[in-house]
Amino acid sequence: MEQTKAYIAANRERFLDELGALCGQPSIAALGIGLEETATLIEDRLTGLGAQVRRISIGAGAPIVYAELGEGERTMLIYNHYDVQPADPMNEWESPPFQLTQRDGRLYARGVADCKGDLMCRLQAIEAYQATVGLLPLRIKFLIEGEEEVGSPHLAAFAEQYPDLLQADGCLWESGGKDVARRFLLEFGVKGLCYVELKVRTASSDLHSMWGGVVPDAAWRLVWALNTLKDADDRILVNSLMERVRPPTELERQHLATIPFDEDKVKEIFGISAFIRGLTGVDLLVEHFYMPTCTISGLKSGYIEQGQKTVLPCTAMAKVSFRLVPDLTPDLVADLLRAHLDRRGFSDIEIEILGGIMPARSPMNAPFARACVEAARVTYGVEPIVYPTSPGSGPLYQLCRGTPAAMAGVSHTNCHIHAPNENIYLEDYFQGIHFVGELIRRFSE
């Protein structure tokens, strides 16, 4: 371990330069920018580690970079994605989004937290292990895709066509990091997602607002429909949805009671005075980890620019995302939403499904999970905080059916993920390299 630490310290600046090169290459899936170029950068880095690398395309999807290296009785699958969110709004960035910038102990760039920092520190951990210890004591498979930020539309087809490539004893997932108190987290699952667009048209064109007393207003029509999805206490009202939710067991509630969750610090960071319904304690964590969500992610109708325009809008649109827990599926939620709106006279509201991801959870006592806990204990010097699942989503279900998975990364609660000034702590990045090396040791034993 001491030799590995010394090697990482000696190559610190080069490692940061490599991270900067990866973050400096835009790779925006939503806009189709830079995906091929970024895949090539990753292929070259994996080849330099001695990996057998394959570039696989499914239909018109972004390249999937698959690689294998190492030998041993156990196999660890590592999942990452190289695509990032758009950098908008550009004027809110304090430094160029595609230029890794070090400031006040943090590294800033689009994708540095989600999840190019995770990806590069894992590659560098393997380099450090090989340089100081020798051959990897287990087999490592990398699956690195370029469409996670748009719902991984081609990943299920990949899993169906190449099931043998995904066989593993454990999976190190992208994302994860530290909580508001800078305690290292391990998360053993993800929520699913049903992302829809609701649209309505009430007239053939926008009209002068003097017609507002006799001609239907598309904005109001959509608002009334949206108003049926939740009550004033923020409880989901979609018929039969909450009845399908599996509540936590008493044992799971007992585990939640052991999780240190700094409610006041989270509220301070997010600039809120209270959580929904004044939730606190175990009830707050039950809602956060075990309950679905229904979020209006965007609204558009009529005139929204500066100044006045007295218009009666003929169209309105809302983007709505549902985070899903076990026993809810994207198709089921879309069907329930359709029936719910129809029952209330909103059959004119069109529903377009933009993306869907299944929820997935892994056992927290699997050998891979125990290896992650042991590696974290050695790396960070304290017991890690174990979350039963991430409140976020990802294609874990498609890739890890039956394979225990853990999220362990280099981000943190206030990393501005998907927002301007995305960042990670410099210290966390290098600790992440040490953690992966230690996990290789522990899981191979």
Buried (B, 14 or more C-beta within 10 A) or exposed (E): EEEBBEBBEEBBEEBBEBBBBBBBBBBBBEEBBBBEEBBBBBBEBBEEBBBEBBBBEBEEBBBBBBBBBBEBEBBBBBBBBBBBBBBEEEEEBEBBBBEBBEEEEBBBBBBBBBBBBBBBBBBBBBBBBBBBBEEBBBBBBBBBBBBBBBBBBBBBEBBEEBEEBBEBBBBBBBBBBBBBEEBBBBBBBBBBBBBBBBBBBBBEEBBEBEEBEEBBBBBBBBBBBBEBBBEEEEEBEBBEBBEBBEEBEEEBBEBBEEBEBBBEBBBEEEEEEEBEEEBEEBBBBBBBBBBBBBEEEEBBBBEEEEEEEEBBBBBBBBBBBBBBBBEBBBEBBBEBBBEBBEEBEBEBBEBEBBBBBBBBBBEBEBBBBBBBBBBBBBBBEEEBBBBBBBBBBBBBBBBBEEBBBBBBBBBBBBBBBEBBBBBBBBEBBBBBBBBBBBBBBBBBE
